[in-house]
Amino acid sequence: MTTDHTTAATRRRYWDEFTGPDHTWRIDPRSGQQRRPPGEDLAAMRSGLGRPVMDSPKMWPLYSCEINDVLALRDEVSDEQKAEHAALALYGLHQQSQSKPMHRRGTKLGEALRALRRSGKFSEEALDTRVAQLAGATSVPALLVHLRGLITQLRTIGQPLDYNHLMADIQAWHSADRRPQVRLKWAIGYQAWKDKAPAD
């Protein structure tokens, strides 16, 4: 019987199949060419935006989570499966029409949003409000609505983020007890814009 307790580190998620450790596209050893996500895969992911897990059949081949047999017998899915579905949908939105990988290991959401704030592309006050709304979301659907808007803005400036971390954050959001830790992590990354730059 499989469970959902296998750690993410033991499985390669979709975005890791294409992004190498140097934050560039992986190279196909047979052709010597860059391996990029097929456009049809990204379109399939975007079809899952705003839809529950398993509701978009085109996404089924893209999932990597193990099935929790206990939940499956009740026609239910794990929080991990729900989080992977949401992260894949957001990745499909983020990676659309981008020439470089939008998954970058180690770049957590708070840090990516800080880069967005510093880009000068959007009003800092408006972005602060959107980030506060994200952190104040009281449900997973509300969280995903706010994430979708912010991911769209990150795509505008070509700012990547770590989708393994984002998936973990979304999974944690399913538990009200774990949300404060996620908020703290986001705040530490985002509020660092208040630090003075070395040249100041």
C-alpha positions, 0 to 999 in steps of 0.5 A, spaced: 500 500 500 502 506 498 501 512 502 503 520 502 508 520 507 514 519 502 518 526 502 518 530 496 526 529 496 525 522 494 521 524 488 522 529 482 517 534 480 515 536 473 519 542 474 525 539 476 525 534 470 527 540 466 531 545 470 538 543 472 542 545 478 545 551 475 538 554 474 538 553 466 534 548 462 537 541 462 540 538 456 538 532 453 544 527 453 541 524 446 540 530 442 545 535 446 539 540 446 535 544 451 530 540 454 524 545 455 517 543 458 512 542 451 507 547 450 502 542 450 504 540 458 504 548 460 497 548 457 494 542 460 497 545 467 493 552 466 487 548 464 487 546 472 487 553 474 481 554 479 479 547 478 480 542 484 485 536 483 483 531 478 478 535 475 482 536 469 484 529 465 490 533 461 494 534 468 493 526 470 500 524 467 503 530 470 502 528 477 508 525 481 505 524 488 504 517 490 496 515 491 494 514 498 490 508 498 486 509 504 484 516 502 483 513 495 478 508 497 473 514 500 474 517 493 479 522 497 485 525 495 491 528 500 493 535 501 499 533 498 496 531 491 492 538 492 498 542 493 501 539 487 495 540 483 495 547 485 503 548 484 503 545 477 497 550 475 501 556 477 507 553 474 504 552 467 501 560 468 508 562 470 512 558 465 508 560 459 512 564 454 518 565 458 525 563 455 528 561 461 526 556 467 521 559 472 523 554 477 529 556 481 531 552 487 532 556 493 528 562 491 522 562 496 516 566 495 517 572 499 524 573 496 521 573 489 516 578 491 521 582 494 524 582 487 518 584 484 517 590 489 524 592 487 523 592 480 519 598 479 514 595 475 508 595 479 506 600 485 509 598 491 503 600 495 499 596 491 503 590 491 504 591 499 496 590 499 496 584 495 501 580 499 498 582 505 491 579 502 495 573 500 498 572 507 491 573 510 487 568 506 483 564 511 482 558 506 486 555 500 481 557 495 482 564 497 490 563 497 490 560 490 486 566 487 491 571 490 497 567 488 495 567 481 495 574 481 502 575 484 505 569 479 502 573 473 506 579 476 512 575 477 512 572 470 511 580 467 518 581 470 521 574 468 522 573 476 523 565 478 521 562 484 522 555 487 516 551 486 518 545 491 517 550 496 511 553 494 508 546 493 510 545 501 507 552 503 500 550 499 500 544 502 501 547 509 496 552 508 491 546 508 492 546 516 490 552 520 495 550 525 501 551 520 499 557 516 503 562 521 509 558 520 508 559 512 506 567 514 513 568 518 517 565 512 514 569 507 514 575 511 522 574 513 523 574 505 519 580 503 520 584 509 527 584 507 526 590 502 526 594 508 534 593 509 538 598 507 542 596 500 550 596 501 551 602 497 546 606 501 
